[in-house]
């Protein structure tokens, strides 16, 4: 066998080996992404120690003999321009009122949280007090509207519409507004 044919065979073998390695790498990468399972606990409970911002509460819990603090962002509720604005720095009466509304419900209470998203410093999710979804209660009581940038779930829309049509909370001032009255006709 000539050196040329040996070199040709070797080149074909190396190309085939490279293709196999590339295909294996692509496949392994795809499977690795699909098989990742987040094993962090999706639920935690603790005591609310302060309302940091209208949408963010700070909780503390004992775990393995140590106190751990968490910040929790209440999802699907539209806190408007007061979102993420610290309550302590507030000089505006509307902002203080937004903080007070959440504080009246949660301050000092033992709550549980269903976490929907983990970030480095902040957990996002639903807050429950005595098995009652506080995120939904804030909307149902007319304290805040639905944040349609986060969710358009039918049950949230219905909660808001019911509060609007019953003219409770922030919707109380809409009484007699023809456009609002038409939305409550159906």
N, C-alpha and C positions, 0 to 999 in steps of 0.2 A: 504494500500500500504506500502511495506516495505521501510526501509531507503535505502537499496541497490538499489532498482529500482528508487527511487527518485533521488539518487545521479547519477545514470546512465543517467536518463533523463536530469538532470541539466548539466551534462558534454556534452551531445549531443547538448543541447541548446547553451551552451557557445561556443562550436566548430563551430556551424552553425553561430552564431553571429560574431565570429572572422573572418570567411571566408567572410561573407557579408561586414564587415568593411574593410578587406584587399582588396576585389574586388572593393569596392567603392573608396578606396584610390588610387588604381592603375588607375581606370577609371578617377577619378577627376584629377589626375596628368597628364594623357595623354591629356585630354581635355584642361587643363590649358596651356600646352605647345602649343597646336595647335591654341588656341584662342588668343594668344598674338599678338597684332597689334602695330607696332612701329608708333606712331603718330607724331614723329618729322618731321619737314618740310624737304623734300628731295631737295629743291632748295633754294639757297640764292644768293644774289648779293652783290657786294661791290667793292671797289677800291683797286687795287694792290698797296701796299706800298713798297714791296721789293721782290726780288727773293732770298729766303733764301738758297736754293740749286737748282741745275738745275731742279729737279723734284718737289720742294716744293716752293709755293709762299705764301706770307702773305698778307691777305686782311683785310680791315677795313670796317665796315658798321655801320650806325646809326640805332639803334633799340630802340624804346621807349625813345628817347632823350639821349641815352647813346651810346658811341662808343664801339663796340665789335670787337676784333681781332680774326682771324681764320688762321690756317695754312692749306693749301690744297695741297695734293699730287696728281699730274697728273698721272692717271692710263694708263696702256697699252703701255706706251712709255718706251723703254729701254735706260736709261741714263748711263748704264754701271757702271764702277767703280766710277763714280762721283755721283751716286745716294745717296742722304741723306748727302752728304759732303757739309758743309756750304761754301758759296761763299766767305765770308769775310776772311776765313782762307786760301784761295787758293794761292798757290805759283806756281802751274803748269799752263802753258799757255793753255793746252787743257781744263782744268777745268774752267779757266776764260772764255774761248771761249764758253763752254757749258752754263755757267751762262748768258753770254752776249746774246746768241741766244734767250733764253727764255725772258730775260729782254727787248730786242728789240721789241718783240711782245706784252708784257704784262705790263711792268713797267708804272705805273700811269694810266692805263686803268681801266674803269669801266666794270667789268665782271660779269657773272653769273656762278654758279656752280651747276651741277647736281650731288648730293652726292650719291655715291654707297655704302659707308661704313663709319660708325661713329667709331672713336676710341677716347680715352680720350683727347689727345692733337692735333689730326690730323684728318682732313676730307679727304676722298679719293673720287675722282670722275673726271668728265669731266668738263673742263673749256670752256666757250663760250664767245666770243668777237663778238659783233654784229651778234649774231646767228650763228657764225662759230665755229665749234668744234676745239679748239686749239690742243687738244691731237692728233686728226687726221691730222691737218695741219702740225704739227711737223714731222710726218711720211711722209706725202705727199710731203713736201718740201725737203725731204732727209736730214733733220737735225739730226734725230735720227731714229734707227730701231724700229720695233715692239718688245715689251717684250713678248716673247712666253711663259714665265713662268706665265704670268698673263692672256693672252688670245690668242686664235688662230682663232679669228673671220675672216671670209672670206674677209670682206671689208678691214680689216687692212692689211691682206696679199696682197691684190690687190694694196692698196695704196703704200706699200713698194716695191712691184715688179715694179710698174709703175715708181717710183722714181729711182729704180736700173736701169731699162732699158733705162730711159731718161738720166741717168748718171748725176743726179743733187745732190747737197749737198755732203754728205759723200760718195756717190756712184760715184762721178766724177772721182776719182782716179782708179776706176775699169775698165776704158776704155781699150780695147784691151786684157783684160783677157779672154782667151778662155772659161774657165768654166763659167764665168759670161755671156758671149755672148751666150752660149748654153741655159742658163736659159731664155733668152729673145726670143728664137726662137718660142716658142709656143704661 
